[in-house]
């Protein structure tokens, strides 16, 4: 398994209907969907970006991990 480090920052939305953006290594990508899952007190959010990539966070957006299929 190969792990790539990336600088990822959440940029909050300006409008109520938007999800916001992720800045991934200087490339700003629109978040098109957020799926939240909570099981036995563990919360996980999956963010789908405009380029089709997905990132998960388990700490409310402080850290992100890319989903690799």
Number of C-alpha atoms within 10 A of each C-alpha: 3 4 7 7 9 13 11 20 17 17 15 11 13 9 8 7 7 13 17 18 20 23 15 13 11 11 9 16 18 18 23 15 15 15 10 13 12 10 7 5 7 9 13 17 18 19 26 20 19 14 10 9 14 19 19 20 17 17 12 11 14 10 14 22 16 17 12 7 5
